[in-house]
Amino acid sequence: MLPKVSDTSPEMEQVQIEILRSMPSWKRFQLINDLMVTGRKLAFAGLRRRFPNVGPEELRRRYATLTLGPELATKVY
């Protein structure tokens, strides 16, 4: 097991866990979806910054390589 690295105190982490446990399932799924969308936007922003002169299709290809790995991305594209 990896060591835990956090700037959150154990007491606050317990409060967070209680809040998550008290949420209805749909709200937890919505929260997960929002985090995934944010992560995707950040990944695309990073790709746009590193490759400012490529078009949308090339950005999608690079995102696929980033998320799927080069071998699977090559098969997909």
TIVO-2410 file (N, C-alpha, C; in nm, 3 decimals):
# residues 77
REC num residu      c1      c2      c3 atome chaine
REC   1      M   0.085  -0.118   0.000     N      A
REC   1      M   0.000   0.000   0.000    CA      A
REC   1      M   0.089   0.125   0.000     C      A
REC   2      L   0.051   0.223  -0.080     N      A
REC   2      L   0.128   0.347  -0.089    CA      A
REC   2      L   0.105   0.433   0.034     C      A
REC   3      P   0.206   0.509   0.077     N      A
REC   3      P   0.185   0.599   0.189    CA      A
REC   3      P   0.089   0.711   0.150     C      A
REC   4      K   0.010   0.754   0.246     N      A
REC   4      K  -0.087   0.860   0.221    CA      A
REC   4      K  -0.018   0.995   0.227     C      A
REC   5      V  -0.038   1.075   0.123     N      A
REC   5      V   0.015   1.211   0.119    CA      A
REC   5      V  -0.104   1.304   0.107     C      A
REC   6      S  -0.124   1.385   0.210     N      A
REC   6      S  -0.240   1.474   0.209    CA      A
REC   6      S  -0.214   1.594   0.298     C      A
REC   7      D  -0.273   1.706   0.258     N      A
REC   7      D  -0.266   1.824   0.343    CA      A
REC   7      D  -0.395   1.841   0.421     C      A
REC   8      T  -0.481   1.738   0.417     N      A
REC   8      T  -0.607   1.740   0.488    CA      A
REC   8      T  -0.591   1.670   0.622     C      A
REC   9      S  -0.635   1.734   0.727     N      A
REC   9      S  -0.625   1.672   0.860    CA      A
REC   9      S  -0.718   1.551   0.866     C      A
REC  10      P  -0.686   1.454   0.951     N      A
REC  10      P  -0.774   1.337   0.964    CA      A
REC  10      P  -0.917   1.375   1.004     C      A
REC  11      E  -0.931   1.479   1.086     N      A
REC  11      E  -1.065   1.521   1.128    CA      A
REC  11      E  -1.146   1.574   1.010     C      A
REC  12      M  -1.082   1.656   0.927     N      A
REC  12      M  -1.152   1.710   0.809    CA      A
REC  12      M  -1.180   1.602   0.707     C      A
REC  13      E  -1.088   1.508   0.694     N      A
REC  13      E  -1.111   1.397   0.603    CA      A
REC  13      E  -1.233   1.317   0.647     C      A
REC  14      Q  -1.250   1.298   0.777     N      A
REC  14      Q  -1.367   1.228   0.829    CA      A
REC  14      Q  -1.495   1.304   0.796     C      A
REC  15      V  -1.491   1.437   0.808     N      A
REC  15      V  -1.607   1.520   0.772    CA      A
REC  15      V  -1.639   1.502   0.624     C      A
REC  16      Q  -1.537   1.503   0.539     N      A
REC  16      Q  -1.558   1.484   0.395    CA      A
REC  16      Q  -1.622   1.347   0.367     C      A
REC  17      I  -1.573   1.245   0.433     N      A
REC  17      I  -1.627   1.110   0.414    CA      A
REC  17      I  -1.774   1.106   0.455     C      A
REC  18      E  -1.806   1.167   0.567     N      A
REC  18      E  -1.945   1.170   0.613    CA      A
REC  18      E  -2.034   1.243   0.513     C      A
REC  19      I  -1.986   1.352   0.459     N      A
REC  19      I  -2.063   1.427   0.358    CA      A
REC  19      I  -2.088   1.340   0.236     C      A
REC  20      L  -1.983   1.273   0.187     N      A
REC  20      L  -1.999   1.187   0.070    CA      A
REC  20      L  -2.095   1.071   0.098     C      A
REC  21      R  -2.086   1.014   0.215     N      A
REC  21      R  -2.175   0.903   0.250    CA      A
REC  21      R  -2.321   0.947   0.260     C      A
REC  22      S  -2.343   1.070   0.299     N      A
REC  22      S  -2.480   1.118   0.315    CA      A
REC  22      S  -2.543   1.164   0.183     C      A
REC  23      M  -2.461   1.178   0.079     N      A
REC  23      M  -2.513   1.222  -0.051    CA      A
REC  23      M  -2.594   1.111  -0.117     C      A
REC  24      P  -2.700   1.148  -0.187     N      A
REC  24      P  -2.768   1.047  -0.268    CA      A
REC  24      P  -2.676   1.000  -0.382     C      A
REC  25      S  -2.702   0.880  -0.429     N      A
REC  25      S  -2.618   0.821  -0.535    CA      A
REC  25      S  -2.607   0.910  -0.657     C      A
REC  26      W  -2.718   0.970  -0.698     N      A
REC  26      W  -2.714   1.052  -0.819    CA      A
REC  26      W  -2.620   1.170  -0.802     C      A
REC  27      K  -2.614   1.224  -0.679     N      A
REC  27      K  -2.527   1.338  -0.654    CA      A
REC  27      K  -2.379   1.297  -0.658     C      A
REC  28      R  -2.349   1.177  -0.606     N      A
REC  28      R  -2.211   1.128  -0.613    CA      A
REC  28      R  -2.169   1.104  -0.757     C      A
REC  29      F  -2.260   1.046  -0.836     N      A
REC  29      F  -2.229   1.025  -0.978    CA      A
REC  29      F  -2.209   1.158  -1.051     C      A
REC  30      Q  -2.290   1.255  -1.017     N      A
REC  30      Q  -2.275   1.388  -1.077    CA      A
REC  30      Q  -2.140   1.449  -1.040     C      A
REC  31      L  -2.100   1.434  -0.917     N      A
REC  31      L  -1.971   1.484  -0.871    CA      A
REC  31      L  -1.855   1.416  -0.946     C      A
REC  32      I  -1.863   1.284  -0.960     N      A
REC  32      I  -1.761   1.210  -1.035    CA      A
REC  32      I  -1.757   1.257  -1.179     C      A
REC  33      N  -1.874   1.273  -1.241     N      A
REC  33      N  -1.879   1.319  -1.379    CA      A
REC  33      N  -1.818   1.457  -1.393     C      A
REC  34      D  -1.851   1.547  -1.302     N      A
REC  34      D  -1.794   1.682  -1.306    CA      A
REC  34      D  -1.641   1.678  -1.295     C      A
REC  35      L  -1.589   1.591  -1.208     N      A
REC  35      L  -1.444   1.578  -1.195    CA      A
REC  35      L  -1.381   1.524  -1.323     C      A
REC  36      M  -1.447   1.428  -1.386     N      A
REC  36      M  -1.395   1.372  -1.512    CA      A
REC  36      M  -1.395   1.477  -1.623     C      A
REC  37      V  -1.502   1.554  -1.632     N      A
REC  37      V  -1.510   1.660  -1.734    CA      A
REC  37      V  -1.400   1.763  -1.710     C      A
REC  38      T  -1.381   1.800  -1.585     N      A
REC  38      T  -1.276   1.898  -1.552    CA      A
REC  38      T  -1.138   1.843  -1.588     C      A
REC  39      G  -1.113   1.717  -1.555     N      A
REC  39      G  -0.986   1.654  -1.589    CA      A
REC  39      G  -0.962   1.652  -1.739     C      A
REC  40      R  -1.066   1.622  -1.815     N      A
REC  40      R  -1.053   1.620  -1.962    CA      A
REC  40      R  -1.023   1.760  -2.016     C      A
REC  41      K  -1.091   1.861  -1.962     N      A
REC  41      K  -1.066   1.998  -2.005    CA      A
REC  41      K  -0.922   2.040  -1.973     C      A
REC  42      L  -0.874   2.002  -1.856     N      A
REC  42      L  -0.737   2.035  -1.818    CA      A
REC  42      L  -0.637   1.964  -1.910     C      A
REC  43      A  -0.665   1.838  -1.943     N      A
REC  43      A  -0.575   1.764  -2.033    CA      A
REC  43      A  -0.570   1.831  -2.170     C      A
REC  44      F  -0.686   1.869  -2.224     N      A
REC  44      F  -0.689   1.936  -2.354    CA      A
REC  44      F  -0.619   2.071  -2.349     C      A
REC  45      A  -0.637   2.143  -2.238     N      A
REC  45      A  -0.569   2.273  -2.224    CA      A
REC  45      A  -0.418   2.253  -2.225     C      A
REC  46      G  -0.371   2.151  -2.156     N      A
REC  46      G  -0.228   2.121  -2.154    CA      A
REC  46      G  -0.177   2.083  -2.292     C      A
REC  47      L  -0.256   2.004  -2.365     N      A
REC  47      L  -0.216   1.965  -2.502    CA      A
REC  47      L  -0.214   2.087  -2.594     C      A
REC  48      R  -0.314   2.174  -2.582     N      A
REC  48      R  -0.316   2.295  -2.665    CA      A
REC  48      R  -0.195   2.383  -2.636     C      A
REC  49      R  -0.156   2.388  -2.511     N      A
REC  49      R  -0.041   2.470  -2.473    CA      A
REC  49      R   0.089   2.411  -2.530     C      A
REC  50      R   0.101   2.278  -2.525     N      A
REC  50      R   0.222   2.213  -2.575    CA      A
REC  50      R   0.228   2.208  -2.727     C      A
REC  51      F   0.109   2.201  -2.790     N      A
REC  51      F   0.103   2.190  -2.936    CA      A
REC  51      F   0.007   2.295  -2.992     C      A
REC  52      P   0.047   2.421  -2.988     N      A
REC  52      P  -0.046   2.530  -3.025    CA      A
REC  52      P  -0.083   2.533  -3.173     C      A
REC  53      N  -0.006   2.468  -3.257     N      A
REC  53      N  -0.031   2.477  -3.402    CA      A
REC  53      N  -0.103   2.357  -3.461     C      A
REC  54      V  -0.154   2.266  -3.377     N      A
REC  54      V  -0.225   2.150  -3.431    CA      A
REC  54      V  -0.375   2.174  -3.425     C      A
REC  55      G  -0.447   2.107  -3.514     N      A
REC  55      G  -0.592   2.122  -3.520    CA      A
REC  55      G  -0.664   2.032  -3.421     C      A
REC  56      P  -0.797   2.043  -3.419     N      A
REC  56      P  -0.878   1.966  -3.324    CA      A
REC  56      P  -0.862   1.815  -3.338     C      A
REC  57      E  -0.852   1.767  -3.461     N      A
REC  57      E  -0.838   1.622  -3.482    CA      A
REC  57      E  -0.707   1.571  -3.424     C      A
REC  58      E  -0.599   1.645  -3.445     N      A
REC  58      E  -0.470   1.606  -3.390    CA      A
REC  58      E  -0.471   1.613  -3.237     C      A
REC  59      L  -0.541   1.711  -3.181     N      A
REC  59      L  -0.553   1.719  -3.036    CA      A
REC  59      L  -0.628   1.598  -2.981     C      A
REC  60      R  -0.735   1.556  -3.049     N      A
REC  60      R  -0.808   1.437  -3.006    CA      A
REC  60      R  -0.720   1.313  -3.012     C      A
REC  61      R  -0.638   1.305  -3.117     N      A
REC  61      R  -0.546   1.191  -3.132    CA      A
REC  61      R  -0.444   1.191  -3.019     C      A
REC  62      R  -0.390   1.305  -2.987     N      A
REC  62      R  -0.292   1.314  -2.878    CA      A
REC  62      R  -0.358   1.285  -2.743     C      A
REC  63      Y  -0.481   1.327  -2.725     N      A
REC  63      Y  -0.555   1.295  -2.603    CA      A
REC  63      Y  -0.576   1.145  -2.592     C      A
REC  64      A  -0.611   1.083  -2.703     N      A
REC  64      A  -0.628   0.937  -2.703    CA      A
REC  64      A  -0.499   0.867  -2.665     C      A
REC  65      T  -0.387   0.914  -2.718     N      A
REC  65      T  -0.258   0.855  -2.684    CA      A
REC  65      T  -0.229   0.874  -2.535     C      A
REC  66      L  -0.262   0.991  -2.485     N      A
REC  66      L  -0.240   1.021  -2.344    CA      A
REC  66      L  -0.324   0.931  -2.253     C      A
REC  67      T  -0.450   0.910  -2.289     N      A
REC  67      T  -0.541   0.837  -2.201    CA      A
REC  67      T  -0.543   0.687  -2.226     C      A
REC  68      L  -0.527   0.646  -2.352     N      A
REC  68      L  -0.536   0.504  -2.386    CA      A
REC  68      L  -0.401   0.435  -2.397     C      A
REC  69      G  -0.298   0.515  -2.414     N      A
REC  69      G  -0.166   0.460  -2.441    CA      A
REC  69      G  -0.144   0.453  -2.591     C      A
REC  70      P  -0.018   0.453  -2.634     N      A
REC  70      P   0.012   0.462  -2.776    CA      A
REC  70      P  -0.041   0.344  -2.858     C      A
REC  71      E  -0.032   0.224  -2.805     N      A
REC  71      E  -0.073   0.106  -2.882    CA      A
REC  71      E  -0.223   0.105  -2.910     C      A
REC  72      L  -0.305   0.125  -2.808     N      A
REC  72      L  -0.450   0.125  -2.826    CA      A
REC  72      L  -0.495   0.247  -2.907     C      A
REC  73      A  -0.432   0.362  -2.884     N      A
REC  73      A  -0.469   0.482  -2.959    CA      A
REC  73      A  -0.441   0.462  -3.107     C      A
REC  74      T  -0.333   0.394  -3.140     N      A
REC  74      T  -0.302   0.366  -3.281    CA      A
REC  74      T  -0.408   0.275  -3.341     C      A
REC  75      K  -0.455   0.177  -3.268     N      A
REC  75      K  -0.559   0.088  -3.318    CA      A
REC  75      K  -0.690   0.164  -3.340     C      A
REC  76      V  -0.721   0.255  -3.247     N      A
REC  76      V  -0.846   0.331  -3.255    CA      A
REC  76      V  -0.841   0.429  -3.372     C      A
REC  77      Y  -0.726   0.493  -3.390     N      A
REC  77      Y  -0.715   0.593  -3.495    CA      A
REC  77      Y  -0.647   0.534  -3.616     C      A
***
